Amino acid sequence: MKVYIANFGRENYAWPDCLARSTIATMNDVRVQHFWEAGDRESYIQDRMRLHKTAAGKTPTRPVASRWFNLMTTIVESEGDIWIHREKDQLWWTTSRSSPATFEPLKETVGERRDVIVCHKPCDPWSNKNRVGNRLEWSGLHPKAQEFLFTEGTLQKLRPNNADYALALINGDDLSHWHSLPEWKAKIARRKKNPGLTFNARQKAIWRMAATAKGTVNFSNGQQVLKTVKNKDLLIPDNELMPFLEALLAEQEGLCAITDLRLQYDGDEDDREMLCSLDRIDSDGHYDKENLQIVCRFVNRWKSSSNDAEFRRLIEVVRE
C-alpha cells in the first residue's frame, strides 16, 4: 500500500468532480495523450518541452516533463492505495479500487483552457473523518504533519515514516509516538512563539526571494568595488515577480530543483539550510523566467557560480 497526497488539475478544478464521483484524476493535453497511450515517453517529453509552458510561464525541464508523463500511469495503476487531499480546513482521504480507469475529453475552465483527456480512477467514497468517526480538521493537525500532508504540485508519494503517520491518523490511532519526537516538539514550540505563522511562512519566503532578487540587481550595476560586478537585470515586471515565484514553487512541488529535498519556509523552518533560495541557472545570466529555479539555501551557496549541469552531475556522484 502506498500513500499519496494529491491535487486534481490546475487550480484543483477537478476536485468537485472527484468528490462527487468517488475518483482520483489527472489529465493530459489531447496532443500528447497518444504518446502516453503508446508508452512513448521520449516523444511525450520532447513535445512538452517544445510546445508547452508551465504555470510559471517557463519551458518545462526534462525532469518536469518526465514527471508529467508519470502522473497518468500512477493514477491508472493505483489499487488499494490511500489518497489524501486538503480542501481548505478539511482533510479528505480515500482508497483506490481495482476497477479500470475511464478516459474522457474535456475543455478546461482554467489557465489556457486546454482540450484535455481526463483520466478518472474509481476509489472508495471520499471521507473527511477518520475510521473512528472524528472529523479531520486541518487546523487540528500537528504543525509537523501539516508540512507533509499537503503538496504544492499534482501528487506526491509519502515517505515511509510519513505514510505510517498518515495511516495512523486515518485509523484514529495514538499519535504520541510521533508527537514526542524532538523535532516535532520543536515545531510546536515555534508555533507557540509565532502563533499563526504556518499560514504566512510560505508567502514570507516568496517575498524574501523577490526582495533578494531586486536587491542583487540594484547592487550589480557594474560599479567598481574591488572588481567590476557583472551586470544583472531583472527581466520580470515587478507586479509579476511574486506570482511567478508562487507558480515556480508549485511547479517544483515544494522541492529543491537540484536535490529534490523538501524546501522550508521563513520562520517555520527547523533547519535554516533547507530554506528556499532563488538561484540563477546560468550564473552569468539575468533574472528572467527561463533562468530561475528555487533550491535549498545550502545548495545555492555550494553551487555559487558553478555551471548548473556540472554541479548537478557532482550531486549525482555524491548520491551514488
Backbone as numpy.savetxt, mean C-alpha at the origin, in Angstrom:
# Nx Ny Nz CAx CAy CAz Cx Cy Cz
-4.33 -22.05 5.19 -5.17 -20.85 5.19 -4.30 -19.60 5.19
-4.61 -18.68 4.29 -3.92 -17.40 4.24 -4.87 -16.32 4.77
-4.30 -15.21 5.20 -5.10 -14.08 5.67 -4.69 -12.86 4.87
-5.68 -12.22 4.23 -5.43 -11.05 3.41 -6.20 -9.85 3.97
-5.63 -8.66 3.79 -6.38 -7.42 3.94 -6.50 -6.83 2.55
-7.65 -6.22 2.25 -7.89 -5.85 0.86 -8.81 -4.65 0.72
-8.63 -3.94 -0.39 -9.57 -2.97 -0.91 -10.03 -3.49 -2.26
-11.11 -2.94 -2.79 -11.70 -3.50 -4.00 -11.94 -2.41 -5.04
-10.90 -2.20 -5.88 -10.99 -1.20 -6.93 -10.51 0.15 -6.46
-10.18 1.00 -7.43 -9.73 2.36 -7.11 -10.82 3.08 -6.34
-10.41 3.74 -5.28 -11.33 4.42 -4.36 -12.31 3.43 -3.74
-11.97 2.13 -3.82 -12.76 1.08 -3.19 -14.19 1.01 -3.74
-14.36 1.34 -5.03 -15.71 1.47 -5.59 -16.48 0.16 -5.64
-15.78 -0.99 -5.66 -16.48 -2.27 -5.78 -16.91 -2.85 -4.43
-16.54 -2.21 -3.33 -16.87 -2.75 -2.02 -18.37 -2.91 -1.79
-19.24 -1.94 -2.07 -20.67 -2.17 -1.85 -21.20 -3.39 -2.59
-20.71 -3.63 -3.79 -21.12 -4.80 -4.56 -20.61 -6.09 -3.91
-19.37 -6.07 -3.46 -18.81 -7.24 -2.78 -19.60 -7.56 -1.51
-19.94 -6.52 -0.75 -20.70 -6.72 0.48 -22.07 -7.31 0.19
-22.75 -6.78 -0.82 -24.10 -7.25 -1.16 -24.09 -8.66 -1.75
-23.07 -8.98 -2.53 -23.03 -10.26 -3.25 -22.24 -11.34 -2.52
-21.60 -11.00 -1.41 -20.72 -11.93 -0.70 -19.62 -12.43 -1.64
-18.78 -11.49 -2.07 -17.66 -11.82 -2.95 -16.43 -11.02 -2.54
-15.30 -11.43 -3.07 -14.10 -10.61 -3.12 -13.87 -10.33 -4.60
-13.21 -9.22 -4.92 -13.16 -8.85 -6.34 -11.89 -8.08 -6.68
-11.55 -8.14 -7.96 -10.52 -7.29 -8.54 -10.86 -7.12 -10.02
-10.10 -6.32 -10.73 -10.44 -6.03 -12.12 -9.20 -5.77 -12.96
-9.33 -6.02 -14.25 -8.31 -5.73 -15.25 -8.90 -4.85 -16.34
-8.09 -3.97 -16.89 -8.48 -3.25 -18.10 -8.79 -4.27 -19.19
-9.84 -4.04 -19.97 -10.22 -5.00 -21.01 -9.07 -5.23 -22.00
-8.20 -4.25 -22.15 -7.12 -4.36 -23.12 -6.10 -5.42 -22.73
-5.97 -5.68 -21.43 -4.94 -6.64 -20.99 -5.53 -7.92 -20.41
-6.85 -8.01 -20.32 -7.45 -9.21 -19.72 -7.04 -10.47 -20.47
-6.96 -10.39 -21.80 -6.61 -11.59 -22.57 -5.18 -12.05 -22.28
-4.29 -11.11 -21.92 -2.95 -11.52 -21.53 -2.99 -12.33 -20.24
-3.81 -11.88 -19.30 -3.94 -12.62 -18.04 -4.55 -14.00 -18.28
-5.59 -14.04 -19.11 -6.25 -15.32 -19.38 -5.30 -16.31 -20.04
-4.37 -15.80 -20.84 -3.40 -16.67 -21.51 -2.18 -16.96 -20.64
-2.12 -16.36 -19.46 -0.95 -16.54 -18.61 0.29 -15.86 -19.14
0.09 -14.85 -20.00 1.22 -14.16 -20.64 1.62 -12.95 -19.79
2.39 -13.23 -18.75 2.79 -12.18 -17.81 3.61 -11.09 -18.50
4.54 -11.48 -19.36 5.45 -10.50 -19.95 4.70 -9.51 -20.83
3.78 -10.00 -21.66 3.01 -9.08 -22.51 2.14 -8.16 -21.67
1.58 -8.70 -20.60 0.77 -7.90 -19.68 1.62 -6.77 -19.09
2.79 -7.12 -18.60 3.66 -6.13 -17.97 4.07 -5.05 -18.97
4.47 -5.47 -20.17 4.92 -4.52 -21.17 3.80 -3.55 -21.56
2.58 -4.07 -21.69 1.44 -3.21 -22.04 1.17 -2.21 -20.93
1.17 -2.68 -19.67 0.92 -1.79 -18.54 1.98 -0.69 -18.45
3.23 -1.06 -18.66 4.31 -0.08 -18.56 4.30 0.90 -19.72
3.81 0.48 -20.85 3.82 1.33 -22.04 2.63 2.28 -22.10
1.47 1.83 -21.66 0.24 2.58 -21.93 -0.54 3.02 -20.69
-0.11 2.60 -19.53 -0.92 2.88 -18.34 -0.21 3.85 -17.42
-0.98 4.54 -16.61 -0.46 5.40 -15.56 -1.06 4.95 -14.23
-0.29 5.08 -13.17 -0.79 4.76 -11.85 -1.67 5.89 -11.33
-2.25 5.68 -10.15 -3.07 6.73 -9.54 -2.24 7.98 -9.24
-0.93 7.81 -9.10 -0.04 8.94 -8.87 0.38 9.62 -10.16
-0.10 9.11 -11.30 0.25 9.69 -12.59 1.60 9.27 -13.11
2.15 8.19 -12.57 3.46 7.70 -12.97 3.34 6.52 -13.92
4.38 6.32 -14.70 4.50 5.09 -15.47 4.81 3.96 -14.49
4.03 2.89 -14.48 4.29 1.83 -13.50 5.64 1.17 -13.72
6.31 0.85 -12.64 7.56 0.10 -12.73 7.23 -1.36 -13.02
8.25 -2.11 -13.38 8.04 -3.53 -13.65 7.47 -4.27 -12.43
8.02 -4.06 -11.20 7.44 -4.74 -10.04 5.97 -4.39 -9.81
5.60 -3.12 -10.03 4.20 -2.72 -9.84 3.31 -3.42 -10.86
3.71 -3.42 -12.14 2.92 -4.08 -13.18 2.81 -5.58 -12.92
3.88 -6.17 -12.41 3.86 -7.60 -12.09 2.88 -7.89 -10.96
2.83 -7.00 -9.95 1.86 -7.18 -8.86 0.44 -7.10 -9.39
0.19 -6.18 -10.35 -1.15 -6.07 -10.93 -1.55 -7.39 -11.60
-0.61 -8.01 -12.30 -0.91 -9.28 -12.96 -1.32 -10.34 -11.94
-0.68 -10.31 -10.78 -0.94 -11.34 -9.75 -2.29 -11.18 -9.07
-2.87 -9.98 -9.09 -4.07 -9.72 -8.30 -5.21 -10.66 -8.65
-5.52 -10.79 -9.95 -6.66 -11.61 -10.34 -6.39 -13.08 -10.05
-5.14 -13.50 -10.22 -4.79 -14.89 -9.91 -5.02 -15.17 -8.43
-4.63 -14.26 -7.58 -4.82 -14.44 -6.13 -6.29 -14.56 -5.79
-7.13 -13.71 -6.39 -8.56 -13.76 -6.13 -9.15 -15.08 -6.62
-8.84 -15.45 -7.85 -9.43 -16.65 -8.46 -9.04 -17.91 -7.69
-7.80 -17.99 -7.24 -7.31 -19.21 -6.61 -7.59 -19.27 -5.11
-8.11 -18.21 -4.54 -8.36 -18.20 -3.10 -9.48 -19.17 -2.73
-9.23 -19.98 -1.73 -10.22 -20.94 -1.24 -9.94 -21.23 0.23
-10.90 -20.92 1.07 -10.72 -21.15 2.50 -9.82 -20.13 3.17
-9.57 -19.02 2.51 -8.72 -17.96 3.07 -9.58 -16.92 3.76
-9.01 -16.24 4.75 -9.68 -15.15 5.44 -9.35 -13.84 4.75
-10.38 -13.05 4.47 -10.22 -11.74 3.86 -10.79 -10.69 4.82
-10.02 -9.61 5.00 -10.39 -8.55 5.94 -10.43 -7.22 5.21
-11.43 -6.42 5.53 -11.59 -5.11 4.88 -12.04 -4.09 5.91
-11.41 -2.93 5.88 -11.83 -1.84 6.76 -12.78 -0.92 6.02
-13.92 -0.64 6.64 -14.88 0.32 6.10 -15.17 1.34 7.18
-14.51 2.50 7.10 -14.64 3.56 8.10 -14.27 2.99 9.48
-15.21 2.96 10.44 -14.87 2.48 11.77 -15.28 1.02 11.98
-15.53 0.32 10.90 -15.90 -1.09 10.99 -14.84 -1.96 10.34
-14.60 -3.12 10.92 -13.71 -4.11 10.34 -14.58 -5.29 9.91
-14.50 -5.64 8.62 -15.30 -6.72 8.06 -14.39 -7.89 7.69
-14.94 -9.10 7.73 -14.15 -10.27 7.36 -15.05 -11.33 6.71
-14.42 -12.20 5.96 -15.13 -13.29 5.29 -14.14 -14.41 4.99
-14.67 -15.54 4.51 -13.84 -16.68 4.09 -14.17 -17.02 2.65
-13.15 -17.11 1.82 -13.37 -17.41 0.40 -13.83 -18.86 0.22
-14.69 -19.06 -0.77 -15.26 -20.38 -1.03 -14.59 -21.04 -2.24
-14.92 -22.32 -2.45 -14.34 -23.07 -3.57 -15.08 -22.81 -4.88
-16.22 -22.13 -4.84 -17.01 -21.87 -6.05 -16.18 -21.08 -7.06
-16.40 -21.32 -8.35 -15.60 -20.62 -9.38 -15.91 -19.13 -9.42
-14.93 -18.38 -9.85 -15.09 -16.93 -10.01 -15.89 -16.63 -11.26
-16.50 -15.46 -11.29 -17.21 -14.98 -12.47 -16.50 -13.74 -12.99
-16.66 -13.48 -14.29 -15.99 -12.36 -14.95 -17.03 -11.54 -15.69
-17.06 -10.23 -15.41 -18.12 -9.37 -15.93 -17.55 -8.07 -16.48
-18.02 -7.59 -17.61 -17.58 -6.28 -18.12 -18.22 -5.16 -17.31
-17.48 -4.06 -17.17 -17.97 -2.94 -16.39 -17.28 -1.66 -16.84
-18.03 -0.58 -16.86 -17.46 0.77 -17.05 -17.25 1.37 -15.66
-16.00 1.65 -15.30 -15.73 2.18 -13.98 -16.34 3.57 -13.82
-16.69 3.90 -12.59 -17.31 5.19 -12.30 -16.34 6.16 -11.65
-15.08 5.76 -11.50 -14.08 6.61 -10.87 -12.84 6.67 -11.75
-11.93 7.58 -11.40 -10.66 7.65 -12.12 -10.83 7.92 -13.60
-10.17 7.10 -14.41 -10.21 7.27 -15.85 -11.46 6.67 -16.48
-12.33 6.10 -15.65 -13.59 5.48 -16.12 -13.30 4.44 -17.21
-12.40 3.53 -16.85 -11.96 2.51 -17.80 -13.05 1.47 -18.06
-12.93 0.82 -19.20 -13.69 -0.40 -19.46 -12.87 -1.55 -18.88
-13.46 -2.27 -17.94 -12.71 -3.31 -17.25 -13.49 -4.62 -17.23
-12.78 -5.68 -16.90 -13.38 -6.97 -16.59 -13.24 -7.17 -15.09
-14.37 -7.29 -14.40 -14.35 -7.47 -12.95 -14.47 -8.95 -12.63
-13.58 -9.42 -11.78 -13.59 -10.81 -11.32 -14.19 -10.84 -9.92
-15.30 -11.57 -9.74 -15.92 -11.77 -8.44 -15.76 -13.22 -8.01
-15.18 -13.43 -6.84 -15.00 -14.77 -6.29 -15.94 -14.93 -5.09
-16.81 -15.95 -5.10 -17.75 -16.14 -3.98 -17.04 -16.36 -2.64
-17.66 -15.84 -1.60 -17.16 -16.02 -0.24 -18.35 -16.11 0.70
-18.09 -16.42 1.95 -19.16 -16.40 2.94 -19.66 -14.97 3.12
-20.88 -14.79 3.63 -21.36 -13.43 3.88 -20.38 -12.65 4.74
-20.12 -11.42 4.35 -19.23 -10.57 5.13 -19.82 -10.30 6.51
-18.96 -10.22 7.53 -19.41 -9.97 8.89 -18.55 -8.90 9.54
-19.18 -8.04 10.31 -18.43 -7.05 11.09 -18.46 -7.40 12.58
-18.68 -8.70 12.87 -18.63 -9.21 14.25 -17.69 -10.40 14.31
-17.08 -10.61 15.48 -16.26 -11.80 15.62 -17.16 -13.02 15.85
-16.56 -14.19 16.01 -17.33 -15.42 16.07 -18.11 -15.60 17.38
-17.85 -14.72 18.35 -18.65 -14.77 19.58 -19.67 -13.64 19.62
-19.79 -12.90 18.50 -20.86 -11.91 18.38 -20.51 -10.49 18.73
-19.25 -10.20 19.00 -18.85 -8.84 19.34 -18.48 -8.06 18.08
-18.97 -6.81 18.01 -18.70 -5.99 16.84 -17.22 -5.62 16.77
-16.68 -5.66 15.56 -15.27 -5.34 15.34 -15.15 -3.86 14.99
-14.94 -3.04 16.01 -14.81 -1.60 15.83 -13.34 -1.24 15.61
-13.08 -0.48 14.55 -11.70 -0.08 14.25 -11.08 0.68 15.41
-11.83 1.61 15.99 -11.29 2.44 17.07 -10.98 1.62 18.31
-11.57 0.43 18.42 -11.31 -0.43 19.58 -10.11 -1.33 19.42
-9.49 -1.33 18.24 -8.33 -2.18 18.01 -7.08 -1.60 18.66
-6.18 -2.47 19.03 -4.88 -2.03 19.54 -4.17 -1.24 18.44
-3.50 -0.12 18.79 -2.81 0.68 17.75 -1.84 -0.12 16.90
-1.18 -1.09 17.49 -0.25 -1.91 16.73 -1.00 -2.74 15.69
-2.17 -3.25 16.06 -2.98 -4.03 15.12 -3.50 -3.16 13.98
-3.80 -1.89 14.27 -4.26 -0.98 13.23 -3.22 -0.80 12.13
-1.94 -0.97 12.48 -0.87 -0.81 11.49 -0.96 -1.86 10.39
-1.26 -3.12 10.75 -1.20 -4.18 9.75 -2.56 -4.70 9.31
-3.64 -4.18 9.88 -4.97 -4.60 9.45 -5.59 -3.61 8.47
-4.76 -2.79 7.87 -5.22 -1.86 6.85 -4.13 -1.73 5.80
-4.50 -1.70 4.54 -3.51 -1.57 3.48 -3.78 -0.33 2.65
-2.71 0.28 2.17 -2.83 1.44 1.28 -3.22 1.00 -0.12
-2.91 -0.23 -0.47 -3.10 -0.70 -1.84 -4.30 -1.60 -2.02
-4.19 -2.53 -2.97 -5.31 -3.39 -3.32 -5.47 -4.55 -2.35
-4.43 -5.34 -2.20 -4.48 -6.42 -1.23 -3.10 -6.73 -0.71
-3.06 -7.31 0.46 -1.80 -7.65 1.09 -1.99 -8.90 1.93
-1.10 -9.86 1.74 -1.12 -11.08 2.55 -0.39 -10.80 3.86
-1.04 -11.11 4.99 -0.43 -10.85 6.29 0.69 -11.86 6.57
1.72 -11.37 7.24 2.79 -12.24 7.69 2.26 -13.16 8.79
2.93 -14.31 9.01 2.38 -15.34 9.92 1.95 -14.83 11.29
2.79 -14.06 11.98 2.43 -13.62 13.32 1.24 -12.67 13.29
1.21 -11.77 12.30 0.09 -10.86 12.16 -1.18 -11.61 11.76
-1.02 -12.64 10.93 -2.17 -13.47 10.54 -2.73 -14.20 11.75
-1.86 -14.70 12.62 -2.32 -15.38 13.83 -3.13 -14.43 14.71
-2.66 -13.19 14.81 -3.40 -12.20 15.60 -4.78 -11.95 14.99
-4.82 -11.77 13.66 -6.09 -11.51 12.98 -7.07 -12.66 13.21
-6.60 -13.88 13.13 -7.47 -15.04 13.35 -7.97 -15.08 14.79
-7.10 -14.77 15.75 -7.52 -14.73 17.15 -8.56 -13.64 17.37
-8.37 -12.49 16.72 -9.33 -11.39 16.82 -10.69 -11.82 16.28
-10.69 -12.47 15.13 -11.94 -12.92 14.52 -12.61 -14.00 15.36
-11.81 -14.87 15.97 -12.38 -15.95 16.80 -12.88 -15.45 18.15
-12.48 -14.24 18.54 -12.84 -13.74 19.85 -11.95 -14.29 20.95
-10.73 -14.70 20.59 -9.81 -15.30 21.55 -9.13 -14.24 22.41
-8.44 -14.69 23.45 -7.66 -13.83 24.32 -6.47 -13.27 23.54
-6.31 -11.96 23.54 -5.25 -11.30 22.78 -4.11 -10.81 23.67
-4.14 -11.16 24.94 -3.17 -10.60 25.88 -1.73 -11.01 25.56
-1.55 -12.15 24.91 -0.20 -12.57 24.53 0.47 -11.49 23.68
-0.27 -10.97 22.69 0.29 -9.93 21.82 0.36 -8.59 22.55
-0.71 -8.24 23.26 -0.78 -6.93 23.89 0.27 -6.74 24.98
0.83 -7.83 25.50 1.83 -7.73 26.54 3.25 -7.63 25.99
3.41 -7.74 24.67 4.74 -7.64 24.07 5.27 -6.20 24.21
6.58 -6.03 24.42 7.14 -4.69 24.66 6.79 -3.68 23.57
6.90 -4.10 22.28 6.62 -3.13 21.21 5.14 -2.74 21.16
4.26 -3.64 21.58 2.84 -3.32 21.62 2.55 -2.37 22.79
3.19 -2.60 23.92 3.02 -1.70 25.07 3.55 -0.30 24.73
4.68 -0.26 24.01 5.26 1.04 23.64 4.31 1.82 22.74
3.61 1.11 21.86 2.65 1.77 20.97 1.52 2.41 21.76
1.03 1.71 22.79 -0.02 2.25 23.66 0.48 3.49 24.38
1.72 3.44 24.86 2.28 4.58 25.58 2.35 5.81 24.70
2.72 5.63 23.43 2.78 6.77 22.51 1.39 7.30 22.22
0.42 6.41 22.14 -0.96 6.86 21.88 -1.47 7.71 23.04
-1.17 7.30 24.27 -1.63 8.06 25.44 -0.96 9.43 25.49
0.32 9.46 25.06 1.04 10.73 25.04 0.53 11.65 23.95
0.11 11.07 22.83 -0.37 11.85 21.69 -1.73 11.32 21.25
-2.79 11.56 22.03 -4.10 11.00 21.69 -4.58 11.46 20.32
-5.12 10.51 19.56 -5.65 10.82 18.24 -4.61 10.86 17.15
-3.34 10.60 17.48 -2.27 10.76 16.52 -2.37 9.78 15.36
-2.94 8.60 15.61 -3.04 7.60 14.56 -3.77 8.15 13.34
-4.67 9.07 13.55 -5.48 9.55 12.45 -4.78 10.63 11.62
-3.65 11.16 12.08 -2.99 12.20 11.29 -1.50 11.95 11.06
-0.96 10.85 11.59 0.46 10.59 11.45 0.85 10.42 9.98
0.02 9.73 9.22 0.32 9.51 7.80 0.31 10.83 7.04
-0.71 11.67 7.29 -0.78 12.95 6.62 0.37 13.86 7.03
0.78 13.75 8.29 1.91 14.53 8.77 3.18 14.12 8.03
3.33 12.81 7.79 4.51 12.33 7.05 4.50 12.84 5.62
3.33 12.87 4.99 3.22 13.38 3.63 3.58 14.86 3.58
3.06 15.60 4.55 3.39 17.03 4.62 4.89 17.24 4.78
5.53 16.44 5.64 6.97 16.57 5.85 7.75 16.29 4.58
7.38 15.24 3.85 8.09 14.91 2.62 7.94 16.03 1.59
6.74 16.60 1.51 6.52 17.71 0.58 7.37 18.92 0.97
7.38 19.23 2.27 8.16 20.38 2.75 9.65 20.16 2.53
10.12 18.93 2.73 11.53 18.62 2.52 11.92 18.82 1.06
11.05 18.35 0.16 11.33 18.52 -1.27 11.42 20.00 -1.63
10.49 20.80 -1.13 10.52 22.24 -1.41 11.78 22.89 -0.84
12.14 22.49 0.40 13.32 23.06 1.02 14.60 22.70 0.29
14.70 21.46 -0.18 15.88 21.02 -0.92 16.02 21.80 -2.22
14.90 22.00 -2.91 14.91 22.74 -4.16 15.32 24.19 -3.93
14.78 24.80 -2.88 15.11 26.20 -2.59 16.60 26.37 -2.27
17.18 25.37 -1.61 18.60 25.45 -1.25 19.50 25.16 -2.45
19.07 24.22 -3.31 19.93 23.74 -4.40 19.76 24.59 -5.64
20.17 25.82 -5.56 19.98 26.73 -6.70 21.30 27.16 -7.32
22.34 26.35 -7.07 23.62 26.63 -7.71 24.51 27.60 -6.97
24.17 27.96 -5.72 25.00 28.91 -4.99 26.32 28.27 -4.60
27.32 29.09 -4.34 28.63 28.60 -3.92 28.65 28.42 -2.41
28.96 27.19 -2.00 29.19 26.93 -0.57 30.64 26.47 -0.53
30.91 25.20 -0.29 32.25 24.67 -0.49 32.41 24.18 -1.91
31.29 23.92 -2.54 31.27 23.52 -3.93 29.94 23.97 -4.50
29.80 23.91 -5.80 28.53 24.29 -6.41 27.51 23.18 -6.21
26.36 23.53 -5.62 25.30 22.56 -5.42 24.52 22.40 -6.71
24.25 21.16 -7.08 23.54 20.92 -8.35 22.13 21.49 -8.29
21.72 22.07 -9.42 20.36 22.58 -9.51 19.36 21.43 -9.42
18.32 21.65 -8.64 17.22 20.69 -8.54 15.93 21.49 -8.63
15.07 21.12 -9.53 13.81 21.83 -9.71 12.65 20.95 -9.27
11.62 21.60 -8.74 10.38 20.91 -8.40 9.42 21.10 -9.56
9.21 20.02 -10.32 8.41 20.09 -11.54 6.97 19.65 -11.32
6.55 19.58 -10.07 5.16 19.25 -9.73 4.52 20.50 -9.15
3.41 20.98 -9.70 2.76 22.17 -9.15 2.49 22.01 -7.66
2.62 23.10 -6.92 2.50 23.05 -5.47 1.19 22.42 -5.01
0.09 22.74 -5.71 -1.21 22.21 -5.29 -1.39 20.73 -5.63
-0.44 20.17 -6.42 -0.52 18.76 -6.78 0.46 17.90 -5.99
1.38 18.53 -5.25 2.46 17.78 -4.63 1.95 16.81 -3.57
1.17 17.29 -2.61 0.71 16.39 -1.54 -0.26 15.33 -2.06
-1.21 15.67 -2.95 -2.05 14.60 -3.53 -1.23 13.56 -4.27
-0.17 14.00 -4.96 0.71 13.05 -5.65 1.39 12.11 -4.65
1.91 12.66 -3.56 2.58 11.83 -2.56 1.59 10.87 -1.91
0.38 11.32 -1.69 -0.68 10.45 -1.14 -0.92 9.26 -2.08
-1.04 9.56 -3.38 -1.28 8.50 -4.36 -0.07 7.59 -4.50
1.13 8.16 -4.44 2.34 7.37 -4.56 2.48 6.40 -3.40
2.14 6.86 -2.21 2.19 6.00 -1.03 1.20 4.84 -1.16
0.01 5.15 -1.70 -0.98 4.09 -1.92 -0.52 3.12 -2.99
0.08 3.65 -4.06 0.59 2.81 -5.14 1.62 1.82 -4.62
2.46 2.28 -3.69 3.48 1.41 -3.10 2.93 0.54 -1.98
1.63 0.67 -1.69 0.95 -0.12 -0.68 1.57 0.07 0.70
2.07 1.30 0.94 2.65 1.61 2.24 3.98 0.93 2.49
4.63 0.45 1.42 5.90 -0.27 1.54 7.04 0.54 0.93
8.24 0.36 1.46 9.44 0.97 0.89 9.61 0.50 -0.55
9.85 1.42 -1.48 9.95 1.09 -2.89 11.14 0.18 -3.20
12.14 0.16 -2.34 13.35 -0.63 -2.61 13.40 -1.91 -1.80
13.01 -1.85 -0.53 13.15 -3.03 0.34 11.84 -3.76 0.62
10.69 -3.14 0.32 9.38 -3.69 0.65 9.12 -3.75 2.16
9.94 -3.06 2.95 9.67 -2.97 4.38 8.48 -2.04 4.60
7.72 -2.30 5.68 6.56 -1.46 6.00 7.03 -0.08 6.43
6.53 0.96 5.76 6.87 2.34 6.12 6.13 2.75 7.38
6.75 3.64 8.16 6.11 4.17 9.35 5.93 5.68 9.21
5.02 6.23 10.06 4.61 7.62 9.91 4.97 8.45 11.14
5.09 9.73 10.92 5.61 10.66 11.91 4.79 10.69 13.20
5.49 10.44 14.32 4.85 10.50 15.62 4.21 9.20 16.04
4.02 8.27 15.08 3.42 6.98 15.40 4.40 5.85 15.15
5.68 6.21 14.99 6.69 5.21 14.64 7.26 4.57 15.90
7.71 3.31 15.76 8.48 2.69 16.83 9.93 2.50 16.42
10.26 2.91 15.19 11.64 2.87 14.70 11.80 4.00 13.69
12.51 5.04 14.07 12.61 6.22 13.22 13.27 5.93 11.88
14.07 4.87 11.81 14.71 4.53 10.54 13.71 3.99 9.53
12.51 3.63 9.98 11.46 3.13 9.09 10.51 4.24 8.63
10.76 5.47 9.07 9.93 6.58 8.62 10.04 6.74 7.11
8.95 7.13 6.47 8.98 7.29 5.02 9.82 8.51 4.63
10.51 8.38 3.50 11.44 9.41 3.04 11.34 9.50 1.52
11.25 10.71 1.00 11.11 10.91 -0.44 12.47 10.84 -1.11
12.60 9.97 -2.11 13.87 9.74 -2.78 13.76 10.01 -4.27
14.77 10.70 -4.82 14.85 10.85 -6.27 15.54 9.61 -6.85
14.87 8.91 -7.74 15.40 7.68 -8.33 16.75 7.97 -8.98
16.79 9.00 -9.81 18.04 9.50 -10.37 18.45 10.70 -9.53
19.50 10.53 -8.74 19.90 11.59 -7.81 20.33 12.86 -8.51
20.68 12.79 -9.79 21.05 13.97 -10.56 19.83 14.63 -11.22
18.67 13.98 -11.09 17.46 14.49 -11.73 16.68 15.43 -10.84
15.55 15.86 -11.37 14.70 16.83 -10.66 13.59 16.12 -9.88
12.83 16.92 -9.14 11.67 16.42 -8.43 10.47 16.43 -9.38
10.36 15.37 -10.18 9.19 15.22 -11.03 8.58 13.85 -10.78
7.36 13.66 -11.24 6.60 12.47 -10.86 7.29 11.17 -11.25
7.96 11.15 -12.40 8.58 9.92 -12.86 9.90 9.63 -12.13
10.39 10.60 -11.34 11.70 10.43 -10.72 11.62 10.32 -9.20
10.45 10.03 -8.67 10.30 9.99 -7.22 9.78 8.64 -6.75
10.27 8.23 -5.60 9.79 7.03 -4.93 9.90 7.28 -3.43
9.15 6.52 -2.65 9.18 6.67 -1.20 9.87 5.45 -0.61
10.87 5.71 0.22 11.67 4.64 0.81 11.78 4.87 2.31
12.33 3.89 3.03 12.63 4.06 4.44 13.74 5.08 4.60
13.74 5.77 5.72 14.75 6.81 5.97 16.17 6.26 5.84
16.44 5.09 6.43 17.81 4.56 6.37 18.20 4.17 4.95
17.22 3.74 4.15 17.51 3.39 2.76 17.93 4.63 1.98
17.22 5.72 2.19 17.56 6.97 1.51 18.97 7.42 1.90
19.30 7.27 3.17 20.63 7.69 3.62 21.70 6.76 3.06
21.45 5.46 3.08 22.43 4.52 2.55 22.62 4.71 1.05
21.52 4.93 0.34 21.60 5.06 -1.11 22.34 6.34 -1.49
22.05 7.43 -0.80 22.68 8.73 -1.05 22.58 9.07 -2.54
23.71 9.26 -3.21 23.69 9.61 -4.64 23.99 8.41 -5.53
23.88 7.20 -4.97 24.19 5.99 -5.75 23.22 5.80 -6.90
23.66 5.08 -7.92 22.78 4.69 -9.01 21.69 3.77 -8.47
20.44 4.04 -8.82 19.31 3.31 -8.25 19.38 1.82 -8.56
19.65 1.47 -9.82 19.69 0.06 -10.21 20.82 -0.67 -9.50
21.97 -0.02 -9.37 23.11 -0.64 -8.70 22.82 -0.83 -7.21
22.18 0.17 -6.60 21.84 0.05 -5.18 20.85 -1.08 -4.95
19.85 -1.20 -5.84 18.89 -2.30 -5.72 19.60 -3.66 -5.87
20.58 -3.72 -6.77 21.33 -4.96 -6.95 22.05 -5.34 -5.66
22.65 -4.36 -5.01 23.38 -4.64 -3.78 22.43 -5.05 -2.65
21.25 -4.44 -2.60 20.26 -4.85 -1.62 19.89 -6.32 -1.82
19.75 -6.74 -3.08 19.43 -8.14 -3.36 20.58 -9.05 -2.94
21.81 -8.59 -3.11 22.96 -9.38 -2.66 22.88 -9.59 -1.14
22.55 -8.53 -0.41 22.41 -8.63 1.04 21.30 -9.62 1.40
20.19 -9.56 0.70 19.08 -10.47 0.97 19.48 -11.92 0.76
20.26 -12.16 -0.28 20.68 -13.52 -0.58 21.66 -14.06 0.44
